[in-house]
Amino acid sequence: MSPPAIRIDNLVKRYAPPPGAKGADAEGKLALKGVSFDVPEGSIFGLLGPNGAGKSTLINILAGLVNKTSGSAEIWGFDIDSHRRNASRAIGIVPQEIVFDPFFTPFEVLENQGGFYGIPARDRRSEALLEAVHLLDKRDAYARTLSGGMKRRLLVAKAMVHSPPILVLDEPTAGVDVELRRQLWELVTEMNREGVTVVLTTHYLEEAEELCDEIAIINHGELITKKPTRELIDMAREKIVAVTTANDLAAPPQHAAFSKVEFDGARGVEVTYDKDQLSAGQVLAILQEQGLTIEDVTTREADLEDVFVQLTASGA
C-alpha cells in the first residue's frame, strides 16, 4: 500500500487564554484533544463535525496558519515542522471565505499566487487553470464582478497554482446554489480522477455521502469515528416504515420492539425500529395483528445524516 497523503498523530491544540481569564478559562480552549487519522492517497476524504468541533483548527494547522500544541502531522510524507516548505508545496487550501483582491482580474490573481510560491513566469499555468475551472472567458474581468460560484471556482484554481497533490476544501459550497454546487463537484471529481487527493469539509451531508470514499467525524476536538462511507452508513441501526391505513387512527400502535411511533395525518403512521431486531415484514405483521388495514407502505433506510446525528449526539 502507498503511504497516506496526510498522516495526523495525536494532534493537540490548546489556544492561549484571554487576558485576565480565571478558573477553567485560565487554561485556554482545548480545540483538539489528541486527534489521529490518515487520509489515503488518491481518495476523496470527508472531515465532518458540528460547528466548533475543531475542523477548521485542524485544517489551519495543516495550512501553517495555526501552530499545534503537540502531536505531529505529515503532508505527502513531509513533517509540517521539520519540512514546512515541502509540506506547504504539497497542499492547496480552498478556504470558507472568499480571499483575493477584488480589483485584480482572475488571471492576475493566479499570476500573483504563482509568484508567492516562487514559480517562474514561464512555468505558470494561469490560463490552463482558468480553462479547467471554466473561467477563461473571465480572464481579464475584475474579480469583484464575478458571481459567487465563479469566485468559488477561482479559489479552487488559486489553490492549485503550485500543482499540489492534495486539495483541501473547507465548506466550499456554503451559500452556493444547487447548480453551482453541481458544477463545483464535477470539477473536484475530475481533479480526483486525475490523481489529486481531496479533503472535504461540508455541512451538506448528502454531498459527503455521494462524494467521499472515507469519512472522519470529529466532535468537541475528538475523533468520533473514521470509516469507509458505506460502513459508516451501515452503523445506523434504525429504519422507518411509513404506512397509510384505510381508516382514521384513534391512537398510535404500540409494541415493545418499536423505537418510536409518530402520526402522519389522520391515517398515516411512521414506525421507527431497530433493523437488527425486526424486519419491515415483521413490523407490518405486528400492525396488522393490531387491526390496522394497510393501504400503502414506504420504507426509509438510514443515511449519513442519521449516523452523524447519532454519533455527535452521543459524544455531546
GUFI-606504 format. One line per 2 residues: number of its first residue (from 1); for each residue x, y, z of C-alpha. Coordinates in steps of 0.1 Angstrom, whole numbers, always signed. Layout:
N
NUM = X Y Z; ... $
***
This chain:
316
1 = +0 +0 +0; +12 +35 -7 $
3 = +18 +59 +22; -11 +81 +32 $
5 = -14 +116 +17; -19 +131 +52 $
7 = -9 +115 +85; -21 +130 +117 $
9 = -9 +116 +150; -21 +126 +185 $
11 = -26 +163 +174; -34 +187 +202 $
13 = -42 +223 +201; -48 +245 +231 $
15 = -54 +282 +225; -40 +307 +249 $
17 = -65 +321 +274; -77 +356 +271 $
19 = -61 +382 +293; -74 +381 +328 $
21 = -91 +348 +324; -98 +329 +357 $
23 = -109 +295 +367; -113 +269 +339 $
25 = -109 +297 +313; -74 +304 +326 $
27 = -63 +271 +309; -74 +282 +275 $
29 = -96 +265 +250; -86 +229 +241 $
31 = -97 +227 +204; -81 +194 +195 $
33 = -77 +166 +220; -52 +141 +205 $
35 = -67 +135 +171; -52 +108 +150 $
37 = -61 +96 +115; -47 +90 +80 $
39 = -60 +103 +47; -55 +77 +19 $
41 = -37 +88 -12; -60 +94 -42 $
43 = -92 +94 -21; -120 +120 -16 $
45 = -119 +121 +22; -147 +138 +43 $
47 = -140 +156 +75; -173 +162 +93 $
49 = -184 +176 +126; -207 +202 +142 $
51 = -197 +239 +143; -169 +243 +168 $
53 = -158 +206 +166; -122 +215 +156 $
55 = -123 +210 +118; -111 +245 +109 $
57 = -84 +244 +136; -71 +211 +121 $
59 = -71 +225 +86; -54 +257 +97 $
61 = -26 +237 +113; -21 +218 +81 $
63 = -21 +251 +62; +6 +266 +85 $
65 = -18 +293 +98; -21 +278 +134 $
67 = +7 +263 +155; -1 +230 +171 $
69 = +4 +224 +208; +17 +189 +205 $
71 = +15 +158 +183; +26 +156 +147 $
73 = +13 +159 +111; +28 +149 +78 $
75 = +16 +161 +44; +28 +139 +15 $
77 = +54 +124 +38; +68 +158 +49 $
79 = +65 +168 +86; +49 +202 +90 $
81 = +75 +213 +115; +108 +200 +101 $
83 = +99 +202 +64; +74 +231 +64 $
85 = +83 +244 +29; +78 +209 +13 $
87 = +47 +203 +33; +32 +236 +21 $
89 = +40 +229 -15; +21 +196 -13 $
91 = -12 +211 -2; -37 +236 -16 $
93 = -63 +251 +7; -97 +264 -5 $
95 = -110 +284 +25; -145 +291 +35 $
97 = -140 +329 +30; -135 +344 -4 $
99 = -100 +358 -2; -84 +377 -31 $
101 = -81 +413 -42; -114 +423 -59 $
103 = -96 +447 -81; -74 +421 -97 $
105 = -85 +400 -127; -87 +362 -123 $
107 = -55 +360 -144; -37 +384 -121 $
109 = -49 +366 -90; -34 +333 -103 $
111 = -2 +350 -115; +3 +367 -81 $
113 = -3 +334 -63; +22 +317 -85 $
115 = +47 +344 -77; +42 +338 -40 $
117 = +52 +302 -45; +83 +312 -64 $
119 = +70 +297 -97; +89 +314 -127 $
121 = +66 +332 -151; +73 +308 -179 $
123 = +62 +278 -158; +29 +293 -145 $
125 = -3 +276 -157; -27 +305 -151 $
127 = -46 +302 -184; -48 +264 -182 $
129 = -62 +266 -147; -88 +292 -157 $
131 = -98 +269 -185; -101 +240 -161 $
133 = -124 +259 -138; -144 +273 -168 $
135 = -133 +309 -162; -111 +315 -192 $
137 = -137 +339 -207; -134 +360 -175 $
139 = -96 +361 -177; -95 +399 -178 $
141 = -126 +408 -158; -123 +423 -123 $
143 = -127 +396 -97; -153 +417 -79 $
145 = -176 +413 -109; -177 +375 -108 $
147 = -207 +357 -94; -205 +338 -61 $
149 = -200 +304 -79; -173 +319 -102 $
151 = -154 +332 -72; -155 +298 -56 $
153 = -141 +282 -87; -114 +309 -88 $
155 = -105 +299 -53; -100 +263 -64 $
157 = -78 +274 -93; -58 +296 -68 $
159 = -52 +267 -45; -39 +246 -75 $
161 = -13 +271 -89; +16 +252 -75 $
163 = +2 +218 -86; -2 +203 -51 $
165 = -11 +166 -49; -36 +174 -21 $
167 = -65 +198 -22; -84 +207 +9 $
169 = -119 +223 +5; -133 +239 +37 $
171 = -171 +243 +33; -167 +252 -4 $
173 = -204 +252 -13; -216 +274 +16 $
175 = -241 +299 +2; -238 +285 -33 $
177 = -270 +275 -53; -277 +239 -64 $
179 = -265 +243 -100; -232 +259 -89 $
181 = -227 +232 -63; -231 +206 -90 $
183 = -205 +224 -113; -180 +226 -84 $
185 = -183 +189 -76; -179 +179 -112 $
187 = -147 +200 -112; -134 +184 -79 $
189 = -142 +148 -90; -124 +154 -123 $
191 = -93 +166 -104; -96 +135 -82 $
193 = -97 +113 -113; -65 +129 -124 $
195 = -48 +119 -91; -55 +147 -67 $
197 = -63 +137 -31; -93 +157 -19 $
199 = -101 +165 +17; -136 +180 +21 $
201 = -155 +196 +50; -191 +203 +44 $
203 = -224 +207 +63; -243 +192 +33 $
205 = -242 +156 +44; -257 +143 +12 $
207 = -226 +157 -6; -203 +138 +17 $
209 = -223 +106 +13; -222 +108 -25 $
211 = -187 +120 -30; -165 +107 -2 $
213 = -147 +73 -2; -140 +76 +36 $
215 = -152 +99 +63; -139 +110 +97 $
217 = -162 +127 +122; -148 +148 +150 $
219 = -167 +164 +179; -155 +185 +207 $
221 = -120 +182 +194; -120 +144 +195 $
223 = -122 +118 +167; -155 +100 +170 $
225 = -151 +76 +141; -133 +71 +108 $
227 = -146 +45 +83; -154 +40 +47 $
229 = -186 +58 +38; -207 +27 +32 $
231 = -196 +11 +65; -204 +44 +83 $
233 = -239 +44 +69; -244 +8 +79 $
235 = -237 +17 +115; -272 +33 +117 $
237 = -295 +6 +130; -328 +24 +128 $
239 = -351 +21 +99; -386 +37 +93 $
241 = -417 +21 +79; -444 +46 +69 $
243 = -479 +32 +64; -512 +47 +52 $
245 = -543 +30 +67; -578 +25 +54 $
247 = -594 +42 +84; -586 +71 +107 $
249 = -564 +61 +137; -577 +68 +172 $
251 = -543 +60 +188; -508 +51 +176 $
253 = -500 +14 +175; -477 +3 +203 $
255 = -452 -25 +206; -421 -31 +227 $
257 = -399 -36 +197; -408 -2 +182 $
259 = -383 +26 +189; -407 +54 +180 $
261 = -442 +58 +166; -455 +90 +151 $
263 = -487 +101 +134; -485 +115 +99 $
265 = -520 +129 +93; -552 +111 +103 $
267 = -544 +78 +85; -506 +79 +84 $
269 = -482 +64 +109; -444 +61 +109 $
271 = -428 +33 +129; -391 +35 +137 $
273 = -374 +2 +146; -341 -14 +151 $
275 = -333 -33 +119; -311 -57 +139 $
277 = -342 -69 +158; -370 -67 +133 $
279 = -376 -67 +95; -401 -45 +77 $
281 = -423 -75 +71; -424 -82 +109 $
283 = -434 -46 +115; -462 -48 +90 $
285 = -474 -81 +106; -475 -65 +140 $
287 = -495 -36 +127; -520 -59 +110 $
289 = -523 -80 +142; -533 -48 +160 $
291 = -562 -44 +135; -547 -19 +110 $
293 = -558 -22 +74; -528 -11 +54 $
295 = -533 +6 +20; -498 +19 +13 $
297 = -463 +13 +26; -430 +31 +22 $
299 = -396 +25 +39; -366 +47 +45 $
301 = -331 +34 +51; -306 +52 +73 $
303 = -284 +77 +56; -253 +96 +67 $
305 = -273 +123 +84; -288 +97 +107 $
307 = -253 +84 +116; -239 +119 +121 $
309 = -267 +129 +145; -264 +96 +163 $
311 = -226 +98 +168; -224 +135 +176 $
313 = -253 +134 +200; -237 +105 +219 $
315 = -205 +125 +220; -221 +157 +233 $
***
